[in-house]
Amino acid sequence: MSVTRRDVLEELERQSDASTGKRTSVESLADALAADERTVREQLDGLESCALADIDANGRVRITVTGEELLALDLDEMIVVDAEVTDRG
């Protein structure tokens, strides 16, 4: 089974909290998802680029308010893509 960004975001919501600042680890997420840490880390990087997850300097992670609100919409289908970097130089 491949782990999607939605899978990671949903598990992140279970293990962290935006309003209290409670964070979790990549290792804990990977264990809960039965996935390797590298895959989870890649998905988290994409979620962070879309402001759905926050990763601190120590690598601890939490869901953002935006991430919680997106999940609260309870959409049947959700596509989360990397934010596009635009060079306006």
C-alpha positions in Angstrom: 0.0 0.0 0.0 1.4 3.4 -0.9 0.9 6.2 1.6 -0.8 9.3 0.3 -0.5 12.9 1.5 -4.1 12.5 2.7 -3.2 9.4 4.7 -0.3 11.4 6.3 -2.5 14.4 6.9 -5.2 12.4 8.6 -2.7 10.6 10.8 -1.0 13.9 11.6 -4.4 15.2 12.8 -4.8 12.3 15.1 -1.3 12.7 16.6 -1.0 16.5 16.8 -3.0 19.7 17.4 -2.7 23.1 15.8 -4.3 25.1 18.6 -2.2 23.6 21.4 1.0 23.2 19.4 1.2 19.5 20.2 3.7 17.9 17.8 4.6 14.4 16.9 7.6 12.7 15.1 8.1 11.3 11.7 8.9 8.0 13.3 5.5 7.9 15.1 3.6 8.7 12.0 5.5 6.1 10.0 4.8 3.5 12.6 1.1 4.3 12.7 0.9 4.2 8.9 3.1 1.1 8.5 5.3 3.1 6.1 8.9 3.9 5.9 10.1 7.2 7.3 11.5 8.5 4.0 8.1 8.2 2.4 6.3 9.9 5.3 9.0 12.7 5.3 8.5 13.3 1.6 4.7 13.5 2.0 5.2 15.9 5.0 7.5 18.1 2.9 4.7 18.5 0.4 2.1 19.2 3.1 4.4 21.8 4.6 4.8 23.5 1.2 1.0 23.8 1.1 0.8 25.2 4.6 -1.0 22.0 5.8 1.8 20.9 8.1 4.4 22.6 10.2 7.9 21.1 10.7 10.1 22.7 13.4 13.9 23.0 13.5 14.0 19.7 15.4 12.0 17.8 12.9 8.9 17.6 15.1 5.7 18.1 13.1 2.1 19.2 13.7 -0.9 19.9 11.6 -1.8 23.5 10.9 -5.2 25.2 11.3 -5.5 25.1 7.5 -4.9 21.4 7.5 -7.5 20.8 10.2 -10.0 22.9 8.3 -9.3 21.0 5.0 -10.0 17.7 6.7 -13.1 19.1 8.4 -14.6 19.7 5.0 -14.9 15.9 4.8 -14.4 15.8 1.0 -14.8 12.4 -0.8 -11.8 13.3 -2.9 -8.9 15.6 -2.1 -5.9 16.4 -4.1 -2.9 18.0 -2.4 -0.1 19.1 -4.7 3.2 20.8 -4.0 3.0 24.6 -4.0 4.5 26.0 -7.2 7.5 28.1 -6.8 7.3 31.2 -9.0 10.4 33.3 -9.8 9.3 36.9 -10.0 12.9 38.1 -10.2 
